[in-house]
């Protein structure tokens, strides 16, 4: 329970509450295998790529929750939230101290990469964060952007290429295609209320 609290999940999500029939492009056996947590022991990453509302955060949180249940240390961040934390640490000259903490969690979940462009310094700090975890700890990244478009958010082509090279090495890349689950639910409610 303490590990789950320390992970700072915005909402607890489990695999039991995910409807795989709604998103047929997501293979349930693959997710069930990842739930076993072997990727964390191997320091591999998971990258969930897909449009908004297809369940990327749900799957990432469920994987993180299961890792907590297996005794792993997990930390959940939104990409924008992490960058704000890193920028504040840099301004307060605490970045070196914070850097040591980056390697503490077995798994870091970085949610919503691609929704908000980052400043040059913010993108550099994100690169530094991800690079420090390379082959030392696992990352789960959710993004709405295909890899060629990451430069739009990070701003620098060379840095984007170097970051992608590190995070995709030994990574499980899951493309989740489908219509927004939330949008379908909203439409269904509208139909019921008519």
C-alpha positions in Angstrom: 0.0 0.0 0.0 2.8 2.4 0.8 4.5 1.7 -2.5 1.2 2.4 -4.3 0.9 5.7 -2.4 4.5 6.7 -3.2 4.0 5.9 -6.9 1.6 8.9 -7.1 -0.8 7.4 -9.6 -3.5 9.9 -10.5 -6.1 7.1 -10.4 -5.7 3.4 -9.8 -6.4 1.4 -12.9 -6.1 -2.4 -13.3 -6.1 -4.7 -16.3 -9.4 -6.2 -15.1 -11.2 -2.9 -15.9 -9.7 -2.6 -19.4 -11.9 -3.6 -22.3 -9.6 -5.2 -24.9 -12.6 -5.7 -27.3 -12.8 -1.9 -27.8 -9.1 -1.7 -28.9 -8.5 -4.8 -31.0 -5.0 -3.6 -32.1 -3.8 -4.1 -28.5 -2.9 -7.8 -28.0 -4.0 -9.0 -24.6 -1.4 -11.9 -24.4 1.4 -9.3 -24.8 0.0 -7.1 -22.0 -0.5 -10.2 -19.7 3.2 -11.2 -20.3 4.3 -7.6 -19.5 2.2 -7.8 -16.3 4.6 -10.4 -15.0 7.2 -7.7 -14.7 10.1 -9.4 -16.4 10.8 -6.2 -18.4 11.7 -4.4 -15.2 14.2 -7.0 -14.2 15.7 -6.7 -17.7 15.6 -2.9 -17.5 13.5 -2.7 -20.7 11.2 0.1 -21.6 7.6 0.1 -22.8 6.4 2.8 -25.2 2.6 3.1 -25.8 1.9 5.1 -28.9 -1.6 6.0 -30.0 -4.2 8.7 -30.3 -6.0 10.2 -27.3 -8.5 8.1 -25.4 -7.4 4.6 -26.5 -6.2 3.5 -23.1 -2.5 4.3 -23.0 -2.6 5.8 -19.5 -4.9 3.0 -18.3 -2.4 0.3 -19.5 0.6 2.2 -18.1 -1.0 2.6 -14.7 -2.2 -1.0 -14.6 1.4 -2.1 -15.4 2.7 0.2 -12.7 0.2 -0.9 -10.1 1.1 -4.5 -10.8 4.8 -3.7 -10.4 4.0 -2.1 -7.0 2.1 -5.3 -6.0 5.3 -7.2 -6.9 7.3 -5.1 -4.5 8.9 -2.8 -7.1 9.4 1.0 -6.5 7.3 2.9 -9.1 6.9 6.6 -9.8 4.2 8.2 -12.0 4.7 11.6 -13.7 3.1 13.5 -16.5 5.8 14.6 -18.9 4.9 18.3 -18.2 4.9 17.7 -14.4 8.3 16.0 -14.5 9.8 18.8 -16.6 8.3 21.5 -14.2 9.9 19.6 -11.3 13.2 19.4 -13.1 13.1 23.1 -14.0 12.4 24.0 -10.3 15.2 21.8 -9.1 17.6 23.4 -11.5 16.6 26.9 -10.5 17.1 26.0 -6.8 20.4 24.3 -7.5 19.0 20.9 -6.4 19.4 19.1 -9.7 22.5 17.1 -8.6 20.7 15.9 -5.5 17.6 15.1 -7.5 19.6 13.2 -10.1 20.5 10.5 -7.5 16.7 10.0 -6.8 16.1 9.4 -10.5 17.5 5.9 -10.2 15.6 5.0 -7.1 12.4 3.7 -8.7 12.6 0.4 -10.6 10.0 1.8 -13.0 9.1 5.4 -14.0 5.9 6.1 -15.9 6.1 9.1 -18.1 2.6 10.0 -19.2 1.3 12.3 -22.0 4.6 13.0 -23.8 3.7 14.9 -26.9 0.7 17.0 -25.8 2.7 20.1 -24.8 5.9 21.4 -26.5 8.8 21.9 -24.1 11.2 24.8 -23.7 14.8 24.1 -24.8 15.9 23.8 -21.2 12.9 21.6 -20.4 13.7 19.3 -23.3 17.4 19.1 -22.3 16.4 18.1 -18.7 14.0 15.4 -20.0 16.8 14.1 -22.1 19.1 14.1 -19.1 16.5 12.3 -17.0 15.9 9.6 -19.6 19.6 9.2 -20.4 20.4 8.7 -16.7 17.9 5.8 -16.5 19.2 4.2 -19.7 19.9 0.5 -19.0 19.6 1.3 -15.2 15.8 1.4 -14.8 12.7 0.9 -16.8 10.5 3.6 -18.3 6.9 3.4 -19.5 6.2 6.3 -21.9 2.7 7.1 -23.2 2.6 9.4 -26.3 0.2 10.5 -28.9 3.0 11.2 -31.4 4.7 8.9 -33.8 8.5 9.0 -33.4 9.2 11.2 -36.4 7.1 14.0 -34.8 8.9 14.0 -31.4 11.1 16.8 -32.7 8.0 19.0 -32.7 7.9 18.6 -28.9 11.6 18.4 -28.0 12.7 21.0 -30.6 16.1 19.7 -31.4 16.6 16.9 -34.1 19.9 15.6 -32.8 18.7 15.4 -29.2 15.5 13.8 -30.3 17.4 11.2 -32.3 19.7 10.4 -29.3 16.7 10.2 -26.9 14.8 7.8 -29.2 17.9 5.7 -29.7 18.2 5.2 -25.9 14.5 4.7 -25.0 13.7 2.4 -28.0 16.7 0.2 -27.4 15.4 -3.1 -25.9 11.9 -1.5 -25.7 8.4 -3.0 -26.2 6.7 -0.6 -28.6 2.9 -0.9 -28.6 1.0 0.9 -31.2 -2.6 1.3 -30.0 -5.0 2.3 -32.8 -8.7 2.9 -32.4 -11.3 5.4 -31.6 -11.4 7.2 -28.3 -13.0 5.1 -25.6 -14.0 8.2 -23.7 -15.6 9.7 -26.8 -17.6 6.4 -27.4 -18.8 6.5 -23.8 -19.9 10.1 -24.1 -21.8 9.3 -27.3 -23.4 6.3 -25.7 -24.6 8.4 -22.7 -26.0 11.0 -25.1 -28.0 8.3 -26.9 -29.3 6.9 -23.6 -30.5 10.4 -22.5 -32.5 11.1 -25.7 
